[in-house]
């Protein structure tokens, strides 16, 4: 299978465009960036990619969006959407097929709560970054670039060594909860994490599961070896169990783009 190579536009180029532009962390499979792309991919909504430079100052991005991180979704001349929930509602507004936010209020409340545990502040991705920052700052062999990037992330994520144990507990808690959720769905004869059809929770889990067990190189090309090593967590994979990761694979095969391009 040929490697997929993403094409990025500069912020300056993108500001002159119309349509949907996604500012994403470029050249690596960033968790939130891949999740945002996947939401729009599942709905077959076209977009152009805009480069956010990892560890860069991103002055032009700050001027455009009032912040320097990705992902950001900008449709025409509308305000930038910088959070996962804003991006999801934008995608749902652009097309309801497939519908990713359940009609049923109980399903909807449960879905948003679980996604927030994955993607929100103090959620799985947040705590993964917190722990990676902690490891780098305490690694005497860390490169100057890695240490500088970790220092930047430490400020962004409110790093405190006293929070590391709680961070891991949150990560194990959400993986356990998703394992139990899928098991309950299977007992009811349902294949998805919420309700009877694909929802945003299936997609956000698929994207963030790459920080536990990355897709193989033929499906996730160009992922740096050091990043693949950091994003491999045998303990959490064992905790999640085979079914939860098989579900991730199924979502990618049936609804998302493969091989991943970044």
C-alpha positions in Angstrom: 0.0 0.0 0.0 1.4 3.4 -0.9 2.0 5.9 1.8 -0.5 8.7 2.1 1.0 12.2 2.1 -1.1 15.1 3.3 -0.9 18.5 1.6 -0.8 21.4 3.9 -1.5 25.1 3.3 0.0 27.9 5.3 -2.3 30.0 7.5 -1.8 32.9 5.2 -3.0 30.9 2.2 -5.9 29.4 4.1 -7.2 32.8 5.3 -7.8 33.8 1.7 -9.8 30.6 1.0 -13.5 29.8 1.4 -15.0 26.5 2.5 -13.9 24.4 5.4 -10.3 24.6 6.6 -8.8 22.4 9.3 -5.8 23.6 11.1 -4.0 20.5 12.4 -0.8 19.4 13.9 1.2 18.7 10.8 3.3 15.6 9.9 2.4 13.6 12.9 -0.8 11.8 14.0 -1.9 14.3 16.7 -4.7 12.9 18.8 -7.2 15.8 18.6 -6.2 16.6 15.0 -6.9 13.1 13.8 -10.1 13.0 15.7 -11.3 16.2 14.1 -10.3 15.0 10.6 -12.1 11.8 11.3 -15.4 13.5 12.2 -15.5 15.3 8.9 -14.2 12.3 7.0 -17.0 10.1 8.3 -19.5 12.6 6.9 -17.6 12.9 3.6 -17.2 16.7 4.2 -14.3 18.1 2.1 -11.7 20.3 3.7 -8.2 21.6 3.2 -5.5 21.1 5.8 -3.7 24.0 7.3 -0.3 23.6 9.0 0.1 24.1 12.8 3.8 23.8 13.6 4.6 21.6 16.6 6.5 23.6 19.1 6.4 26.7 16.9 5.3 30.2 17.8 2.5 30.1 15.1 2.1 33.8 15.1 -0.2 33.9 12.0 -2.4 31.2 13.6 -2.7 33.2 16.8 -3.7 36.3 14.8 -6.4 34.3 13.0 -7.8 32.2 15.8 -6.6 33.9 19.0 -4.6 30.7 20.0 -1.7 28.6 18.7 -2.9 25.0 18.8 -4.6 22.6 16.5 -7.1 21.5 15.5 -9.2 24.4 14.5 -12.1 24.3 12.1 -13.0 27.4 10.1 -15.9 27.5 7.7 -16.0 30.4 5.3 -15.9 33.6 7.3 -17.4 32.1 10.5 -15.7 32.2 13.8 -13.0 29.6 14.4 -14.1 26.4 16.2 -11.2 25.4 18.6 -12.8 22.8 20.8 -13.9 19.2 19.9 -17.5 19.9 20.8 -17.7 23.0 18.6 -16.1 21.0 15.7 -18.6 18.2 16.2 -21.6 20.5 16.1 -20.2 22.3 13.1 -19.9 18.9 11.2 -23.4 17.9 12.3 -24.8 21.2 11.0 -23.0 20.8 7.7 -24.6 17.4 7.0 -26.7 15.1 9.1 -25.5 12.0 7.3 -24.4 10.0 9.1 -25.9 11.5 12.2 -23.2 11.4 14.9 -25.1 13.0 17.8 -27.9 10.8 19.1 -31.5 12.0 19.2 -32.2 10.1 22.5 -31.3 12.4 25.4 -30.0 9.7 27.6 -27.7 8.4 24.8 -26.7 12.0 24.1 -25.8 12.8 27.7 -23.8 9.5 28.0 -22.0 10.1 24.7 -20.9 13.6 25.5 -19.8 12.6 29.0 -17.6 9.8 27.7 -16.1 11.9 24.9 -15.3 14.6 27.4 -13.4 12.0 29.5 -11.5 11.2 26.3 -10.9 14.7 24.8 -11.7 17.3 27.4 -9.6 19.2 29.9 -8.2 16.6 32.4 -9.4 13.9 30.1 -7.4 11.0 28.5 -5.6 13.0 25.9 -4.8 15.8 28.3 -3.4 13.4 30.9 -1.4 11.5 28.3 0.3 14.8 27.5 0.8 15.5 31.2 2.5 12.2 31.7 4.6 12.5 28.6 5.7 16.0 29.8 6.6 14.6 33.1 8.7 11.8 31.6 10.6 14.1 29.3 11.3 16.7 32.0 12.7 13.9 34.2 14.7 12.2 31.5 18.4 13.3 31.6 18.8 11.9 28.0 16.1 14.1 26.5 17.2 16.3 23.6 17.1 20.1 23.9 14.2 20.3 21.5 12.2 17.6 23.4 12.9 19.4 26.7 11.9 22.8 25.2 8.7 21.3 23.8 8.0 19.6 27.2 8.4 23.0 28.9 5.9 24.6 26.6 3.4 21.8 27.1 4.0 21.9 30.9 2.7 25.5 30.9 -0.2 24.7 28.6 -1.4 21.7 30.5 -0.8 22.9 34.0 1.9 20.3 34.7 2.5 19.5 38.3 4.3 16.3 39.4 1.7 15.8 42.1 -1.0 15.3 39.4 0.7 12.3 37.7 -0.8 9.6 39.8 -4.3 11.0 39.3 -3.7 11.4 35.6 -3.0 7.7 35.2 -6.1 6.8 37.3 -8.3 8.9 35.0 -6.8 7.2 31.9 -7.4 3.7 33.3 -10.8 4.7 34.4 -12.1 5.9 31.0 -10.6 2.8 29.2 -12.3 0.6 31.8 -15.6 2.4 31.3 -15.5 2.1 27.5 -14.7 -1.6 27.8 -17.7 -2.0 30.0 -19.9 0.1 27.7 -19.0 -1.9 24.7 -19.6 -5.2 26.5 -23.0 -4.0 27.6 -23.8 -3.0 24.0 -22.7 -6.4 22.7 -24.9 -8.2 25.3 -27.8 -6.2 23.9 -27.0 -7.2 20.4 -25.6 -3.8 19.4 -22.3 -3.2 17.6 -21.6 0.5 18.4 -20.6 2.2 21.7 -23.9 4.2 21.9 -27.3 3.3 20.6 -27.9 1.4 17.4 -25.8 3.4 15.0 -22.4 5.0 14.6 -21.9 8.0 16.9 -19.2 10.5 17.6 -18.0 8.4 20.5 -17.0 5.5 18.2 -14.9 8.0 16.2 -13.2 9.8 19.1 -12.4 6.4 20.7 -10.9 5.2 17.4 -8.7 8.3 17.1 -7.5 8.4 20.7 -6.9 4.6 20.9 -3.9 5.3 18.7 -2.2 6.6 21.8 -2.5 3.1 23.3 -2.0 0.8 20.3 -1.1 2.7 17.1 -2.4 1.3 13.8 0.2 -0.8 12.0 2.7 1.1 9.7 0.8 0.1 6.5 -2.3 1.9 7.9 -0.6 4.7 9.8 2.4 5.6 7.6 5.1 8.1 8.4 4.5 7.9 12.2 7.9 8.5 13.7 9.4 5.5 15.5 9.9 7.4 18.8 6.2 8.6 18.7 5.1 5.0 18.0 7.0 3.9 21.0 5.5 6.6 23.3 2.1 5.8 21.9 2.3 2.1 22.8 0.8 1.2 26.2 0.5 -2.6 26.8 -1.1 -2.1 30.2 -3.9 0.0 28.9 -4.3 -2.2 25.9 -4.7 -5.3 28.2 -7.1 -3.3 30.3 -9.3 -2.4 27.3 -9.3 -5.9 26.0 -9.4 -7.3 22.5 -13.0 -6.4 21.8 -12.5 -2.7 22.4 -9.5 -2.5 20.0 -11.2 -4.7 17.5 -14.0 -2.1 17.6 -11.4 0.6 16.9 -10.2 -1.3 13.9 -13.7 -1.9 12.6 -14.5 1.9 12.8 -11.4 2.7 10.8 -12.1 0.1 8.2 -15.8 0.9 7.6 -16.1 4.7 8.2 -12.7 6.5 8.2 -9.8 7.0 5.8 -7.1 4.5 5.5 -4.2 4.7 5.3 -4.0 7.7 7.7 -2.4 10.7 6.1 -0.7 13.4 8.1 
